[in-house]
Amino acid sequence: MKERIERYKDKINYIVRNVESIQKDAESELELGGIFYGLHTAIEASMDVMAMLLKDMGEVVEDDYSNIMRLEKIGILSADLADRLRKCNGLRNYLVHRYNSVDDAIVLDSRSEVRDIFYEFIEIVERLLDGFGTDQG
């Protein structure tokens, strides 16, 4: 389990690095693309963490939306946080497919909210990891 906890920590650190790096304003198209990529991959990493949690709790891992619902149903996520994480996943899909033209302002305006959502989620994961560590002796 120690290696698994390290994997969680790697994912959490990746999320934190990305959400912090996307906070500055873009001064070029290249920087804007970097912000979008950082946001996209941070969301993706958070969805990976959810799947890892479910697997480690003996639950069935499904698609991202189902995983969020399952974590809400078993009491890991509040209804509010689950709803906000679903919206983050929708934003990720929006960024991946770029639906002809992404409204840059919508994405850029969401950065602080996404950061807050991830920090709330990370606090929950870290508490669970503390429990995983004590369960293993």
C-alpha positions as CSV (number, residue, x, y, z in Angstrom):
1,M,0.0,0.0,0.0
2,K,3.0,2.3,0.6
3,E,3.7,2.4,-3.2
4,R,0.0,3.1,-3.9
5,I,0.0,6.0,-1.5
6,E,3.0,7.4,-3.2
7,R,1.1,7.2,-6.5
8,Y,-1.7,9.2,-5.0
9,K,0.8,11.8,-3.7
10,D,2.3,12.0,-7.2
11,K,-1.1,12.6,-8.7
12,I,-2.0,15.2,-6.0
13,N,1.3,17.0,-6.6
14,Y,0.7,17.1,-10.3
15,I,-2.8,18.6,-9.8
16,V,-1.4,21.2,-7.4
17,R,1.4,22.2,-9.8
18,N,-1.0,22.5,-12.7
19,V,-3.7,24.5,-11.0
20,E,-1.1,26.9,-9.6
21,S,0.6,27.3,-13.0
22,I,-2.6,28.2,-14.8
23,Q,-3.3,31.1,-12.5
24,K,-1.2,33.7,-14.4
25,D,-2.6,35.4,-17.4
26,A,-1.7,34.4,-20.9
27,E,0.3,36.8,-23.0
28,S,0.3,34.8,-26.1
29,E,-1.6,32.0,-27.9
30,L,1.1,29.6,-26.8
31,E,0.6,30.5,-23.1
32,L,-3.1,30.3,-23.6
33,G,-2.7,26.8,-25.0
34,G,-0.5,25.9,-22.0
35,I,-3.2,27.1,-19.6
36,F,-5.8,25.0,-21.3
37,Y,-3.5,22.0,-21.3
38,G,-2.7,22.5,-17.6
39,L,-6.3,22.8,-16.7
40,H,-7.3,19.8,-18.9
41,T,-4.6,17.5,-17.4
42,A,-5.3,18.6,-13.8
43,I,-8.9,17.7,-14.3
44,E,-7.9,14.4,-15.8
45,A,-5.5,13.6,-12.9
46,S,-8.3,14.3,-10.4
47,M,-10.6,11.8,-12.3
48,D,-7.7,9.3,-12.1
49,V,-7.5,9.8,-8.3
50,M,-11.3,9.1,-8.0
51,A,-10.9,5.9,-10.0
52,M,-8.0,4.9,-7.8
53,L,-10.0,5.5,-4.6
54,L,-12.9,3.4,-5.8
55,K,-10.6,0.6,-6.8
56,D,-8.8,0.7,-3.5
57,M,-12.1,0.6,-1.6
58,G,-13.2,-2.5,-3.5
59,E,-15.7,-0.6,-5.6
60,V,-16.3,-1.0,-9.4
61,V,-14.6,1.7,-11.5
62,E,-16.6,3.1,-14.3
63,D,-16.7,6.3,-16.4
64,D,-15.8,9.6,-14.7
65,Y,-19.4,10.7,-14.1
66,S,-20.3,7.4,-12.6
67,N,-17.2,7.4,-10.4
68,I,-18.2,10.8,-9.1
69,M,-21.7,9.6,-8.4
70,R,-20.4,6.5,-6.6
71,L,-18.1,8.5,-4.4
72,E,-21.0,10.8,-3.5
73,K,-23.3,7.8,-2.8
74,I,-20.8,6.1,-0.4
75,G,-20.3,9.4,1.4
76,I,-16.8,10.4,0.3
77,L,-18.0,13.5,-1.6
78,S,-20.7,15.9,-0.6
79,A,-23.5,16.5,-3.1
80,D,-22.1,20.0,-3.7
81,L,-18.6,18.9,-4.3
82,A,-19.7,16.1,-6.6
83,D,-21.7,18.5,-8.6
84,R,-18.8,20.9,-9.0
85,L,-16.4,18.0,-9.9
86,R,-18.9,16.9,-12.6
87,K,-18.8,20.5,-14.0
88,C,-15.0,20.3,-14.0
89,N,-15.2,17.1,-16.0
90,G,-17.5,18.8,-18.4
91,L,-15.0,21.6,-18.7
92,R,-12.3,19.1,-19.5
93,N,-14.4,17.6,-22.3
94,Y,-15.0,21.1,-23.6
95,L,-11.2,21.7,-23.6
96,V,-10.4,18.4,-25.2
97,H,-12.8,18.7,-28.1
98,R,-12.5,22.5,-28.4
99,Y,-16.0,22.5,-29.8
100,N,-15.0,24.6,-32.8
101,S,-14.1,27.6,-30.7
102,V,-13.7,27.6,-27.0
103,D,-14.8,30.7,-25.4
104,D,-11.5,31.7,-23.8
105,A,-13.1,34.0,-21.3
106,I,-15.3,31.3,-19.8
107,V,-12.3,28.9,-19.4
108,L,-10.1,31.6,-18.0
109,D,-12.7,32.9,-15.6
110,S,-13.2,29.3,-14.2
111,R,-9.5,28.9,-13.1
112,S,-9.9,30.1,-9.5
113,E,-13.1,28.1,-9.0
114,V,-11.4,25.0,-10.4
115,R,-8.4,25.5,-8.1
116,D,-10.7,25.8,-5.1
117,I,-12.6,22.6,-6.1
118,F,-9.4,20.7,-6.4
119,Y,-8.0,21.8,-3.1
120,E,-11.3,20.8,-1.4
121,F,-11.1,17.4,-3.1
122,I,-7.4,17.0,-2.2
123,E,-8.1,17.6,1.5
124,I,-10.6,14.7,1.4
125,V,-8.2,12.4,-0.4
126,E,-5.4,13.2,2.0
127,R,-7.6,12.4,5.0
128,L,-8.5,9.1,3.3
129,L,-4.8,8.3,2.6
130,D,-4.1,8.9,6.3
131,G,-6.7,6.3,7.1
132,F,-5.2,3.9,4.5
133,G,-1.8,4.3,6.1
134,T,-3.1,3.5,9.6
135,D,-5.2,0.6,8.3
136,Q,-2.0,-1.1,7.1
137,G,-0.3,-0.9,10.5
